[in-house]
Amino acid sequence: MKQEALKYPSKPKPAKPINHLFIAGTGEVGGTLIQQIHELESPVELNLLGACDSTHFIVDEQGLSGTTILESLEDSHKTNWDAILPALFEAKKDRTIFVDATGSDEVARLYPQLFEAGIHVVTPSKLANTFEQSYYNLMRKTAAEHDAQFRYEPTVGAGLPVLATIHNLLDTGDIITEISGVVSGTMTYLFDQLEQDVPFSKAIVDARKKGYAEPDPRDDLSGEDVARKFLTMAREIGLEIERDELKVESLIPETLSDVDQDTFLERLPEFDESWMDELEKAQENGNTLRYTGRLADGKITIGVQEVSQRSPLGNLKGTDNLFRISSQRYNQTPIIIQGPGAGKEVTAAGVLADVLKVTEGIKE
């Protein structure tokens, strides 16, 4: 007689913990992030607790739909952080994540208050980590005291794992000796277009249309974007350093530094010929131009450099970045991280990856 296999009652699966998100900034990156969350198939439960843009905000404890949240914003309260924070703190659950996709100084200064409330922060904004050193230290102290996580991988390499690599090296006892490369997708695009005989002024206009450059391209051409990335990396490896200690070359013509944005774009073609001359001089030597940065010996230098056309930097195309990290362990052959360094999709994906890492690290 065949014996039947014993059957045991199956145990009910534990309910998935719900993670609540408030997204500040629903523009290029924030809007793309909302769409990616809506399309995400994941064992992690993400609930949109609220959102805001520059004019309106909404907080709903029951959660909001990713497909209708932007429409809901239009009929909601006027954006006012004195009203948003109390509403967010009142609605706060144990697993609340604040995503700052605004690029606003005011919002970046709110992080300590969020940490004090036990709210985790994820951001692609470079601002908070590049304010004065004392604020950088305050954020970390406050977050640690209240078991709040702070993640910002996209601030340096968009979707590239640059900070993660730096942290992995440091966590295992390695000492980073140098970081260098081309770390602006916008700058790569501009010089790549220049190599294809596209006037520098037209390349800048095209970069704005494609979302590679800031609305006011002087934010990129000033070198400030690159400076903030290197300042962040310097502080991550333990340097105490202020912004005015960096040596940064600006690509903004001196005569256009104080004009309004429309005048700047209108007069920019006046300098196309000089940029083409600079490129041709470099090409005569078998080189090309790249906007590079270097962190070594506690100092940061950023600016235009001639590099060999055959070198990894000289071969960069599109919006690619290339980070070269040398350490005591990787002293003969540096670690190379290369890939797209600009674009709303890769940046939003980097933010989403950080959100999911926060959910993994939240204490039950």
C-alpha positions in Angstrom: 0.0 0.0 0.0 1.4 3.3 -1.1 1.8 5.7 1.8 0.7 9.3 1.1 3.1 12.1 1.8 2.3 14.0 4.9 0.9 17.4 4.3 1.6 20.3 6.7 -0.4 23.5 6.7 1.5 26.2 5.0 2.6 29.1 7.1 1.1 32.5 6.0 3.6 34.7 4.4 4.5 37.8 6.5 3.1 41.0 5.2 5.5 43.1 3.4 6.5 46.2 5.3 5.2 49.4 3.7 7.8 52.2 3.0 6.4 55.7 2.7 7.9 58.2 0.3 7.5 62.0 0.1 9.0 63.3 -3.1 10.0 67.0 -3.1 10.4 68.1 -6.7 8.4 66.6 -9.5 10.3 68.0 -12.5 12.8 66.1 -14.8 14.2 63.7 -12.2 11.4 63.6 -9.7 8.7 63.1 -12.4 10.8 60.3 -13.9 11.2 58.7 -10.5 7.5 58.7 -9.9 7.0 56.9 -13.2 9.8 54.4 -12.5 8.2 53.6 -9.1 4.8 53.1 -10.7 6.3 50.6 -13.2 8.5 48.8 -10.6 8.0 45.2 -10.0 9.6 44.6 -6.6 9.1 42.7 -3.3 9.4 46.1 -1.6 6.2 48.0 -1.0 6.5 51.7 -1.8 3.7 54.0 -0.9 3.6 57.6 -2.1 2.8 59.5 1.0 3.1 62.9 -0.6 4.9 65.2 -3.0 5.5 68.9 -3.8 6.7 71.1 -6.5 7.6 74.8 -6.4 4.0 75.9 -6.1 1.9 73.1 -4.4 2.2 70.2 -2.0 0.0 67.3 -0.9 0.3 64.8 1.9 -2.1 61.9 2.2 -1.6 59.1 4.8 -3.6 56.7 2.6 -1.2 57.1 -0.2 -1.3 58.6 -3.7 -1.4 57.0 -7.1 1.7 57.4 -9.3 -0.5 58.0 -12.3 -2.5 60.9 -10.8 -0.2 62.5 -8.2 0.8 65.3 -10.5 -2.8 66.2 -11.2 -3.6 66.0 -7.5 -0.8 68.6 -6.8 -2.5 71.2 -9.0 -5.6 71.3 -6.6 -3.6 71.0 -3.3 -2.1 73.4 -0.8 0.4 76.1 -1.7 4.0 75.1 -1.1 5.2 76.3 2.3 7.8 74.3 4.3 6.4 75.7 7.6 3.2 73.8 6.6 4.8 70.8 4.8 7.1 69.6 7.7 4.4 69.5 10.4 2.0 67.7 8.0 4.8 65.2 7.1 5.8 64.7 10.7 2.1 64.1 11.7 1.6 61.6 8.9 5.0 60.0 9.4 5.1 56.2 9.6 8.1 54.2 10.9 9.5 53.7 7.4 9.4 57.2 5.8 11.8 58.3 3.1 12.1 61.9 2.0 13.4 62.3 -1.6 14.8 65.7 -2.4 14.8 66.2 -6.2 14.5 70.0 -6.0 18.0 71.4 -6.2 16.8 74.0 -3.6 19.1 75.4 -1.0 16.1 75.8 1.4 15.2 72.2 1.1 18.8 71.0 1.5 19.0 72.9 4.8 16.0 70.9 6.1 17.8 67.6 6.4 18.8 67.8 10.1 15.1 68.4 11.0 14.1 65.4 9.0 16.8 63.2 10.6 15.7 64.4 14.1 12.2 63.0 13.2 13.7 59.7 12.2 13.0 60.3 8.5 15.5 59.0 6.0 16.7 61.2 3.1 17.6 60.3 -0.4 18.7 62.9 -2.9 20.4 63.6 -6.3 21.0 67.2 -5.2 24.7 68.1 -4.7 23.9 71.0 -2.4 23.8 69.6 1.1 27.1 67.8 0.9 28.8 70.9 -0.5 27.7 73.5 2.0 30.1 74.5 4.7 32.0 71.7 6.3 30.3 72.3 9.6 26.9 71.6 8.0 28.2 68.4 6.4 29.4 67.2 9.9 26.1 68.2 11.5 24.0 66.2 9.0 26.0 63.0 9.7 26.0 63.5 13.5 22.2 64.1 13.5 21.4 61.2 11.2 23.5 58.8 13.3 21.9 59.9 16.6 18.4 59.2 15.2 19.1 56.1 13.2 18.2 58.0 10.0 19.8 57.0 6.7 21.2 59.5 4.2 21.9 58.3 0.7 23.1 60.4 -2.3 24.8 58.1 -4.8 23.5 60.1 -7.9 25.1 63.3 -6.7 28.5 62.3 -8.1 27.9 59.9 -11.0 24.2 59.9 -11.8 23.5 56.1 -12.0 27.2 55.1 -11.7 28.4 53.4 -8.5 31.1 55.9 -7.7 30.4 56.6 -4.0 29.6 53.0 -3.4 33.0 52.0 -4.7 34.7 54.6 -2.6 32.9 53.4 0.5 33.7 49.8 -0.2 37.4 50.6 -0.4 37.3 52.7 2.8 35.2 50.2 4.7 37.7 47.4 4.0 40.7 49.5 5.2 42.0 50.8 1.9 43.4 54.3 1.6 42.4 56.3 -1.5 45.3 58.3 -2.9 43.9 60.0 -6.0 40.6 60.4 -7.9 40.6 62.0 -11.4 38.8 62.0 -14.7 35.9 63.6 -16.6 33.0 63.7 -14.2 30.5 65.9 -16.1 28.3 64.3 -18.8 27.4 67.9 -19.9 31.1 68.8 -20.5 31.8 65.5 -22.3 28.8 66.3 -24.6 30.0 69.8 -25.4 33.6 68.8 -26.3 32.4 65.8 -28.2 30.1 68.0 -30.3 33.0 70.5 -30.8 35.0 67.6 -32.3 32.2 67.1 -34.8 32.4 70.7 -35.9 29.3 71.8 -34.0 29.8 75.4 -32.8 30.2 75.5 -29.0 27.2 77.8 -28.6 24.9 75.5 -30.6 26.2 72.5 -28.6 25.2 74.3 -25.4 21.7 75.1 -26.7 21.3 71.4 -27.8 22.5 70.2 -24.4 19.7 72.2 -22.7 17.0 70.9 -25.0 18.1 67.3 -24.4 18.2 67.8 -20.6 22.0 67.4 -20.3 22.6 70.9 -19.2 21.0 73.2 -16.6 18.4 75.7 -17.8 21.0 78.4 -17.2 24.1 76.7 -18.8 26.4 78.9 -16.8 25.7 76.6 -13.9 27.6 73.9 -15.9 30.1 76.2 -17.7 31.2 77.7 -14.4 32.6 74.3 -13.4 30.5 74.4 -10.2 28.8 71.1 -11.0 32.2 69.4 -11.3 33.5 71.2 -8.2 30.6 69.9 -6.1 31.3 66.4 -7.2 34.9 66.5 -6.3 34.1 68.3 -3.0 31.7 65.5 -2.1 34.2 62.8 -2.9 37.0 64.6 -1.0 34.8 64.8 2.1 33.7 61.2 1.7 37.4 60.0 2.0 37.8 62.1 5.1 39.2 65.5 4.0 38.0 68.6 5.8 37.8 71.1 2.9 35.8 74.1 2.0 34.6 75.2 -1.5 36.9 78.2 -1.8 39.9 75.9 -1.4 39.2 74.3 -4.9 41.0 75.6 -8.0 38.3 75.7 -10.7 38.5 77.0 -14.2 35.3 78.6 -15.5 34.4 78.4 -19.2 32.2 81.5 -18.9 33.6 84.4 -21.0 34.4 87.2 -18.5 32.4 89.7 -20.5 29.2 87.5 -20.2 29.5 86.6 -16.5 27.1 89.3 -15.3 24.5 89.5 -18.1 21.1 87.9 -18.0 20.5 84.4 -19.4 18.9 85.5 -22.6 21.8 87.9 -23.4 24.3 85.2 -22.5 22.8 82.8 -25.0 22.4 85.5 -27.6 26.1 86.6 -27.4 27.7 83.2 -26.9 28.3 82.6 -30.7 30.9 85.4 -30.5 33.2 82.9 -28.8 32.7 79.9 -31.2 35.7 80.7 -33.3 38.1 80.9 -30.3 36.9 77.5 -29.0 37.4 75.9 -32.4 40.9 77.4 -32.5 41.7 75.9 -29.1 40.5 72.5 -30.4 42.5 72.7 -33.6 45.7 73.5 -31.6 45.2 70.5 -29.5 44.5 68.3 -32.5 47.8 69.4 -34.2 49.5 67.6 -31.3 47.3 64.5 -31.6 45.3 65.6 -28.7 41.8 66.8 -27.9 40.1 68.8 -25.1 38.4 67.5 -22.0 37.1 69.2 -18.8 38.9 67.2 -16.1 39.3 67.2 -12.4 41.9 65.7 -10.0 41.9 65.1 -6.3 45.3 64.3 -4.9 47.5 65.3 -1.9 44.5 67.0 -0.3 44.0 69.4 -3.2 41.5 69.6 -6.0 42.2 71.1 -9.5 39.5 71.4 -12.2 39.7 72.8 -15.7 40.2 72.2 -19.5 43.1 69.8 -20.3 44.6 68.5 -23.5 44.5 64.7 -23.6 45.6 62.2 -26.2 42.9 61.4 -28.7 43.8 57.7 -28.2 43.4 57.8 -24.4 40.3 56.7 -22.5 39.5 60.3 -21.8 40.0 61.3 -25.4 37.7 58.5 -26.5 34.7 59.6 -24.4 31.5 60.2 -26.3 28.0 61.4 -25.6 27.5 62.1 -22.0 30.0 59.6 -20.6 31.9 60.1 -17.4 35.1 58.4 -16.5 36.3 58.2 -12.9 39.8 56.9 -12.1 40.3 55.9 -8.5 43.8 55.0 -7.2 44.4 53.6 -3.7 47.1 51.8 -1.8 45.7 48.4 -3.0 45.0 49.7 -6.5 48.2 51.6 -7.0 49.5 50.1 -10.2 46.2 49.9 -12.1 43.5 52.3 -10.9 39.8 51.4 -10.7 37.9 52.8 -13.8 34.2 53.6 -13.6 32.7 54.7 -16.9 29.2 55.3 -18.2 26.5 58.0 -18.8 26.8 60.8 -16.3 23.8 62.9 -17.3 20.2 62.3 -18.1 16.9 62.1 -16.1 16.4 58.3 -16.6 19.8 57.2 -15.2 19.7 59.8 -12.4 16.2 58.8 -11.4 17.2 55.1 -11.5 20.1 56.0 -9.2 17.7 57.6 -6.8 15.4 54.6 -6.9 18.3 52.3 -6.2 19.2 54.4 -3.1 15.5 54.3 -1.9 15.5 50.5 -2.1 18.8 50.4 -0.2 17.3 52.5 2.5 14.3 50.1 2.8 16.8 47.2 3.2 18.6 49.0 6.0 15.6 50.2 8.1 15.6 48.6 11.5 12.4 46.6 12.2 
